[in-house]
Amino acid sequence: VAAAPMPVDTGAPPKAGPITEVTATLADGTCAPGGPCAIRVDVHLDPVADVGDVAWELRVYDRCSGKVDTTGPVTMSPEPGRQQVYGISRAALPPGSALALAAVTSAPDVAASEPVFVPDQNATC
């Protein structure tokens, strides 16, 4: 009997401190369980905030087992006058029928993107 996958709880709000939004999107158009996955992470910043480094990690959630893996952190500095930093984070996805990825920042504050689901629909456990 197929079960519904668990919801994703990143444990972080969608915005915090000078971070106004975090987004995660597929960088190469598609990801598949058991293969590499490139995610573009955009961190939007309050225009009046003076922000130093921005750091995030990519978390990979197995929505059937509850297991969470993380990639190493990425740290970037915003260019002067810019209210955004972005980069590509890469994760090796485990085999699984219901996975999700989310970007979670650690500096200058803790915030998280909405999850990217793999597959993007009709996932079952």
PyMOL commands that set and color helices and strands:
alter all, ss='L'
color gray80, all
select strands_A, chain A and resi 19-26+36-45+54-62+68-70+74-76+84-92+99-107+116-118
alter strands_A, ss='S'
color yellow, strands_A
deselect
rebuild
show_as cartoon
